[in-house]
Amino acid sequence: MMQQDTLANTPVPSEAEAPAYVHPDDVRAMLGRVLEALRDDHALDAVYGDLDVVLGPFPPVPSEVVEFTSRLRRVLPQLVTIVRKRADGQPTASASALAGRAELVMGEGVPGDPSSARGHLRRLGLAVQDLLELVDTDGP
């Protein structure tokens, strides 16, 4: 059974069905649909709301850190892909650096102690915020 991509509302092919080559125009169109789906579904509003909490003056309590971490970890790879593909795979040096930093943060394991987990969450939040500034020209 084929999975459904909830953001683009399209079927997700299995690895065996995935095309070996995708034309850059098709990639741009797909990324545009993903960004529009984020806007239409108010998902960006939720991300901005999460960033307000994560980066705000009152950090989330330890019981909330896991949920916020999970949500930001879901959106961050999508933003990295959009930033990298938006410029035909050749983003500016600053965009490439921000995407690289985001990938490093995504590669980190979530620390077990509450203070370190909160610090990791803030790094995720900062990476998401930086990439959103590149991607979402309409802003919050």
Protein Blocks (a to p, Z undefined) as FASTA:
>chain_A
ZZddfklopacddfklpcfbdcfklmmmmmmmmmmmmmmnommmmmmmmmmmmmmmbdcd
fklmmmmmmmmmmmmmmmmmmmmmmnnopacfklmmmmmmmmmmmmpccdfbfklmmmmm
mmmmmmmmmmmmmmmmnoZZ
